[in-house]
């Protein structure tokens, strides 16, 4: 039996906010097309089940178009030889199927454990909704079955207390006869050992949508034979990839060197992708009034590549180093500020820190 595990499709999401209206619309269409193509892949590979581990849609009623909902429902109905097992995530809407006839091959979960059995393969799942402390003792799986459990949330080791998302406690899922824990919510593929029997896996999202979702995206293909996991494969399946390339400018003294380095980094990147060049390292102000733009023109670089890639930008995360003693004798606000600090009864380290902060503020830099 072949099973696809996917998650975090986020259909109708607003995508990268920097995109033009036309390109943002194109990316929304590509999300739907990518999901369709995954289903086509499932047909070709004789996949029997597609597990959607949460966040099929994005931000509920505000973004979901009726046409998208109808497209997905029709797609499920047309592929009635495949069971779609859908677990709602924190972005999914409660009334997605309100007023709709639920296709027989669309299987859903609720806030109590539900089980779908296919010979000796069992797929269990529950929607986490402030009930995560009560569910673990209620999970009942047989030793002799191949057991897949589907959840949407953050595993306890990676939870940020500020995140409003349910927590998945791996320790409470150990020794429960789980063979494969199919997770959703984290947009990057991640996996690990659950216990002596099973593993957990985030499939990641099908398409990256911002520069914190770089790298290959896709889904997991499981091949189960005689109650054992014969093969588990990550299938790369995104329309476009998102790249954040860091370039250290500490030893780059001029525009030519920077453009050469960027050109080298871009050689192997597909022109259809989204690219951010992030400048890191340090830049030393050598004369009064100078800043990074006196040496490197980032606008020229952006203009050069804007039309070559689907999206391109340069982000300056470098730090400015200022030798504040160079400004000590200036007849300027900077000079007066430094002389004032020098007169204070402070340690050299304190004077240095105050002077650097003050000059950055005068030059309009970040504090």
C-alpha positions in Angstrom: 0.0 0.0 0.0 1.3 3.4 -1.0 0.3 6.5 1.1 1.2 10.2 0.6 1.7 12.3 3.7 1.4 16.1 3.0 0.6 19.1 5.1 0.5 22.9 5.2 -0.7 23.5 1.6 -2.2 26.9 2.7 -4.4 27.3 -0.4 -5.4 30.9 -1.1 -2.7 32.3 1.1 -1.6 35.9 0.4 1.9 34.6 -0.4 5.0 36.8 -0.2 3.8 40.4 0.5 6.6 41.9 -1.6 5.2 40.4 -4.8 3.3 42.5 -7.3 -0.5 41.9 -7.4 -0.1 40.0 -10.7 2.7 37.7 -9.4 0.9 37.2 -6.0 -2.2 36.0 -8.0 0.0 33.7 -10.0 1.5 32.1 -6.9 -2.0 31.5 -5.5 -2.9 29.6 -8.7 0.4 27.7 -8.5 -0.6 26.5 -5.0 -3.8 24.9 -6.4 -2.0 23.5 -9.5 0.7 22.0 -7.3 -1.9 20.2 -5.2 -3.6 18.9 -8.4 -0.3 17.7 -9.7 0.4 15.8 -6.4 -2.9 14.0 -6.9 -2.0 13.2 -10.5 1.3 11.8 -9.2 -0.7 9.7 -6.7 -2.7 8.2 -9.6 0.4 7.3 -11.6 2.1 5.7 -8.6 -1.1 3.8 -7.5 -1.3 5.6 -4.2 -4.4 4.6 -2.2 -4.4 7.2 0.5 -3.4 10.9 0.8 -3.1 12.2 4.3 -3.4 15.9 4.7 -2.0 16.7 8.1 -3.6 20.1 8.6 -3.7 23.6 7.0 -5.1 22.7 3.6 -6.5 26.2 3.5 -5.1 29.5 4.9 -6.7 31.9 7.3 -10.2 30.7 6.9 -13.0 32.9 5.6 -10.9 36.0 4.9 -8.9 34.4 2.1 -10.6 31.3 0.9 -12.3 31.8 -2.4 -15.4 29.8 -3.2 -13.8 28.7 -6.5 -10.9 27.2 -4.6 -13.1 25.2 -2.3 -15.1 23.9 -5.2 -12.0 23.0 -7.1 -10.7 20.9 -4.2 -14.0 19.2 -3.6 -14.3 18.3 -7.3 -10.7 17.1 -7.4 -11.5 14.7 -4.5 -14.7 13.5 -6.1 -13.0 12.9 -9.5 -10.3 10.8 -7.9 -12.7 8.5 -6.0 -10.2 5.6 -6.0 -8.0 7.5 -3.6 -9.1 8.2 0.0 -8.2 11.8 1.2 -7.8 11.7 5.0 -8.0 15.3 6.1 -7.1 16.6 9.6 -7.9 20.3 10.1 -5.0 22.5 11.3 -4.9 25.9 13.1 -5.4 27.8 9.8 -8.3 25.7 8.5 -11.9 26.8 8.7 -14.5 25.0 10.7 -17.2 25.4 8.0 -15.2 24.4 4.9 -17.9 21.7 4.2 -20.9 23.6 5.5 -23.8 23.1 3.2 -21.7 20.7 1.1 -22.2 17.0 0.5 -19.1 15.3 1.8 -17.5 12.9 -0.8 -17.3 9.3 0.4 -13.6 9.3 -0.2 -13.0 12.3 2.0 -12.4 11.1 5.6 -12.3 13.6 8.5 -11.3 13.8 12.1 -12.8 15.5 15.1 -11.7 16.4 18.7 -11.9 12.7 19.6 -9.8 9.9 18.2 -11.0 8.4 15.0 -9.6 5.4 13.2 -9.7 4.4 9.5 -8.7 0.8 8.8 -7.4 -0.6 5.5 -6.6 -4.3 6.0 -3.9 -4.1 8.7 -3.1 -0.5 8.2 -4.8 1.8 10.7 -4.8 5.6 10.4 -5.8 7.5 13.5 -6.1 11.2 14.2 -7.5 13.9 16.4 -7.9 17.6 16.1 -5.9 19.4 18.9 -8.1 22.1 20.4 -7.1 22.7 23.9 -7.5 19.0 24.5 -3.9 17.9 24.1 -3.5 16.9 27.7 -6.5 14.5 27.6 -6.0 12.6 24.4 -2.9 10.4 25.0 -4.4 7.9 27.3 -7.4 7.5 24.9 -5.3 6.4 21.9 -5.8 2.7 21.4 -3.8 0.9 18.7 -3.2 -2.8 18.2 0.4 -4.2 18.2 -0.2 -6.4 15.1 -1.4 -3.5 12.9 0.7 -0.9 11.0 -0.3 2.2 12.8 -0.2 5.8 11.5 -1.2 8.7 13.7 -1.9 12.1 12.3 -1.6 15.3 14.4 -1.1 19.0 13.7 0.9 21.1 16.0 4.4 21.7 17.4 6.3 18.9 19.1 7.2 19.9 22.7 10.9 20.4 22.0 10.3 23.2 19.5 7.4 25.0 21.1 7.7 28.8 21.4 5.5 29.9 24.3 4.4 32.9 22.3 3.0 30.7 19.5 -0.8 30.1 19.7 -0.6 26.5 18.5 -1.2 23.2 20.1 1.6 21.2 21.6 2.4 17.6 20.7 4.1 15.7 23.6 6.2 13.0 22.0 6.9 11.3 25.4 3.2 10.7 25.8 3.1 9.0 22.4 5.9 6.5 23.1 5.1 2.8 23.4 1.6 3.3 21.9 2.3 0.9 18.9 2.8 3.9 16.5 4.8 3.1 13.4 4.6 6.5 11.7 3.6 9.8 13.2 2.4 12.1 10.4 2.7 15.7 11.5 1.7 19.1 10.2 2.5 22.7 11.1 6.2 22.9 10.6 6.9 24.1 7.0 10.3 22.3 6.7 10.8 18.5 6.5 11.8 17.2 9.9 11.9 13.7 11.3 13.2 11.7 14.2 12.9 8.6 16.2 9.7 8.3 18.4 10.5 5.1 20.2 12.0 1.6 19.4 9.1 1.0 17.0 8.1 4.2 15.3 9.3 7.5 13.8 7.8 11.0 13.6 7.9 13.2 10.5 6.9 16.6 9.4 6.4 16.6 5.6 6.9 20.3 5.3 4.8 22.5 3.0 4.3 21.9 -0.8 5.4 25.5 -1.7 7.5 28.0 0.2 5.7 31.3 0.7 8.3 33.6 2.3 12.0 33.9 2.9 11.8 31.9 6.1 10.6 28.9 4.1 13.6 28.3 1.9 14.8 25.0 0.5 13.2 22.0 -1.2 9.5 21.5 -0.6 7.2 18.5 -1.3 5.6 15.5 0.4 6.4 12.1 1.8 5.6 8.9 0.0 5.2 5.8 2.2 5.3 2.3 0.8 3.9 -0.3 3.3 4.2 -4.0 2.6 3.3 -6.9 5.0 2.8 -4.5 7.9 6.3 -3.0 7.5 7.5 0.3 6.1 9.2 -0.9 3.0 10.2 2.6 1.8 9.9 6.2 2.9 10.8 8.9 0.3 10.7 12.7 0.2 9.3 13.8 -3.2 10.4 17.3 -4.2 7.3 18.9 -5.7 7.4 22.7 -5.6 6.8 25.0 -8.6 9.4 27.4 -7.4 12.1 27.4 -4.7 12.9 30.2 -2.3 16.5 31.1 -1.7 18.1 33.3 0.9 21.8 33.7 0.0 24.1 35.2 2.6 27.2 37.2 1.4 29.8 38.4 3.8 30.9 41.9 2.8 33.7 42.2 5.4 36.5 41.9 2.7 34.5 43.2 -0.2 35.7 46.7 -0.9 33.9 47.7 -4.0 30.9 47.3 -6.3 32.7 45.1 -8.8 33.7 42.5 -6.2 30.2 42.4 -4.7 28.5 41.9 -8.1 31.1 39.2 -9.0 30.3 37.3 -5.8 26.6 37.6 -6.4 26.9 36.4 -10.0 28.8 33.3 -8.7 26.2 32.6 -6.1 23.3 32.9 -8.7 24.8 30.6 -11.3 23.0 27.4 -10.2 19.7 29.0 -9.2 16.7 28.5 -11.5 15.4 31.8 -13.0 11.8 30.9 -12.0 12.8 31.0 -8.3 12.5 33.7 -5.6 15.9 35.1 -4.4 17.0 37.3 -1.5 20.7 38.3 -1.2 21.4 39.0 2.5 24.5 41.1 3.2 26.2 40.1 6.4 29.6 40.9 8.0 31.0 44.3 8.8 31.6 47.6 7.0 34.1 50.1 8.4 33.3 53.9 8.1 36.7 55.4 7.2 35.8 59.0 6.9 33.3 61.4 8.4 29.9 61.2 6.7 30.5 57.9 4.9 28.2 55.0 4.9 27.8 51.7 3.0 26.1 53.3 0.0 29.3 55.3 -0.7 30.9 52.0 -1.7 28.1 49.7 -2.7 25.0 50.6 -4.7 22.4 48.0 -3.8 19.7 49.5 -6.1 21.9 48.8 -9.1 22.1 45.1 -8.1 18.4 44.8 -7.6 17.7 46.5 -10.9 20.1 44.1 -12.7 18.3 40.9 -11.5 14.7 42.0 -11.1 13.8 40.8 -14.5 15.9 37.7 -14.5 14.2 36.0 -11.5 10.5 35.7 -10.5 11.4 37.8 -7.6 14.7 39.3 -6.4 15.8 41.6 -3.6 18.9 42.6 -1.6 18.7 42.9 2.2 21.4 44.6 4.2 22.1 42.9 7.5 25.7 44.0 7.8 27.0 46.0 10.7 28.8 49.3 10.5 32.1 49.6 12.4 32.9 53.2 13.3 36.4 54.4 14.5 34.9 57.1 16.6 38.4 58.6 17.3 38.4 59.7 13.7 35.6 62.1 14.4 37.0 63.5 17.7 38.3 66.7 16.2 35.4 67.3 13.8 33.7 70.6 14.0 30.3 68.9 13.8 27.6 67.3 16.0 29.5 64.0 15.9 32.7 65.7 17.1 30.9 67.5 19.9 29.2 64.4 21.0 32.4 62.4 21.2 34.2 65.2 23.1 31.3 65.3 25.6 31.5 61.5 26.2 35.3 61.7 26.5 34.9 64.1 29.5 32.7 61.7 31.4 34.1 59.4 34.1 33.6 56.2 32.3 35.6 53.1 31.4 37.1 53.0 27.9 34.7 50.2 27.0 31.7 52.2 28.1 32.9 55.3 26.2 33.4 53.2 23.1 30.0 51.7 23.2 28.3 55.0 23.9 30.2 56.8 21.1 29.5 54.0 18.5 25.8 54.1 19.4 25.6 57.9 19.2 27.4 58.1 15.8 25.1 55.3 14.4 22.1 57.4 15.5 23.5 60.6 14.0 24.3 58.8 10.7 20.8 57.4 10.6 21.8 53.8 11.3 20.1 51.1 13.4 20.6 51.3 17.1 
